[in-house]
Amino acid sequence: MKAVIQRVSEASVTVNNERIAEITEGLLILLGVEDADTQEDIEWLSKKIVNLRIFNDEKGVMNTSLIDTNGDAIVVSQFTLHASTKKGNRPSYIKASKPNFAIPMYASFVEQLEKELGKRVQTGEFGADMKVALLNDGPVTIIIDTKDKK
């Protein structure tokens, strides 16, 4: 499972000219699922994300987490995070899971994140042509791969 976590002042997701998700201070999480992912990956990643100390404290130091700030989150599925650019110029997405596996894993991740945060997490629409807008705060962007827990 790969995630790109962006600290945002605001973010939204629009599908077919309809805004389906919108937050102010919080995290925009782009999530890519592969067939090797497990429930353990979901639990580890969600716990890691909500506890990342990437929000400023009263001294302006990145020392507080999403839980500490009571911030919001949007999770957007993004199979392109598993793109391989090793050969040629056209990316291969062979490592990205097919919808029959990816959709339940994505839903389970959102559910686990909601459990960790103690509130609703907004989402994009799996498989849709989404327009994702964000105002990256910092900018702070972190990439996490559950297969490389460093």
ZIGIFEN-V152924 format. One record per residue. N is the residue number from 1. OMEGA is omega in degrees with one decimal (NA if undefined). Layout:
n->N omega->OMEGA
n->N omega->OMEGA
This chain:
n->1 omega->177.4
n->2 omega->178.0
n->3 omega->169.6
n->4 omega->-176.4
n->5 omega->-179.9
n->6 omega->174.8
n->7 omega->-174.0
n->8 omega->169.2
n->9 omega->175.3
n->10 omega->177.1
n->11 omega->177.8
n->12 omega->175.9
n->13 omega->179.3
n->14 omega->176.3
n->15 omega->-179.3
n->16 omega->179.0
n->17 omega->176.9
n->18 omega->178.6
n->19 omega->-176.7
n->20 omega->178.2
n->21 omega->-179.4
n->22 omega->176.5
n->23 omega->168.2
n->24 omega->-174.5
n->25 omega->178.4
n->26 omega->-176.9
n->27 omega->167.4
n->28 omega->-176.2
n->29 omega->174.3
n->30 omega->-171.7
n->31 omega->175.6
n->32 omega->-176.9
n->33 omega->173.3
n->34 omega->-174.3
n->35 omega->-179.3
n->36 omega->-177.6
n->37 omega->-177.6
n->38 omega->174.5
n->39 omega->176.8
n->40 omega->177.2
n->41 omega->180.0
n->42 omega->-177.7
n->43 omega->-180.0
n->44 omega->-176.6
n->45 omega->-178.9
n->46 omega->177.9
n->47 omega->179.7
n->48 omega->-176.2
n->49 omega->-175.7
n->50 omega->-179.4
n->51 omega->177.7
n->52 omega->-179.4
n->53 omega->-175.6
n->54 omega->176.2
n->55 omega->-176.5
n->56 omega->172.4
n->57 omega->-177.3
n->58 omega->178.3
n->59 omega->179.8
n->60 omega->-180.0
n->61 omega->177.8
n->62 omega->-172.9
n->63 omega->179.5
n->64 omega->-175.2
n->65 omega->175.7
n->66 omega->177.5
n->67 omega->-178.7
n->68 omega->-175.4
n->69 omega->-174.8
n->70 omega->-179.8
n->71 omega->-179.6
n->72 omega->-180.0
n->73 omega->168.8
n->74 omega->175.7
n->75 omega->-178.8
n->76 omega->176.4
n->77 omega->-179.3
n->78 omega->-178.7
n->79 omega->-177.4
n->80 omega->175.4
n->81 omega->179.2
n->82 omega->179.3
n->83 omega->173.2
n->84 omega->179.6
n->85 omega->-176.3
n->86 omega->-177.1
n->87 omega->175.0
n->88 omega->-176.3
n->89 omega->177.6
n->90 omega->-178.0
n->91 omega->174.3
n->92 omega->-179.5
n->93 omega->-175.4
n->94 omega->-177.5
n->95 omega->179.5
n->96 omega->-179.6
n->97 omega->172.4
n->98 omega->-176.2
n->99 omega->-177.6
n->100 omega->175.4
n->101 omega->-173.8
n->102 omega->-176.5
n->103 omega->177.9
n->104 omega->178.4
n->105 omega->177.0
n->106 omega->179.5
n->107 omega->179.1
n->108 omega->177.2
n->109 omega->179.3
n->110 omega->179.2
n->111 omega->179.1
n->112 omega->178.2
n->113 omega->177.0
n->114 omega->178.1
n->115 omega->-179.2
n->116 omega->-177.1
n->117 omega->-176.9
n->118 omega->177.2
n->119 omega->-178.6
n->120 omega->174.6
n->121 omega->179.0
n->122 omega->-176.7
n->123 omega->167.3
n->124 omega->177.9
n->125 omega->-175.9
n->126 omega->175.9
n->127 omega->-178.4
n->128 omega->171.1
n->129 omega->-174.5
n->130 omega->171.2
n->131 omega->-177.3
n->132 omega->179.0
n->133 omega->178.4
n->134 omega->170.0
n->135 omega->-177.2
n->136 omega->-176.4
n->137 omega->177.7
n->138 omega->-2.6
n->139 omega->174.2
n->140 omega->178.2
n->141 omega->-177.2
n->142 omega->178.1
n->143 omega->178.5
n->144 omega->175.8
n->145 omega->-177.2
n->146 omega->178.1
n->147 omega->-178.0
n->148 omega->-172.7
n->149 omega->179.0
n->150 omega->NA
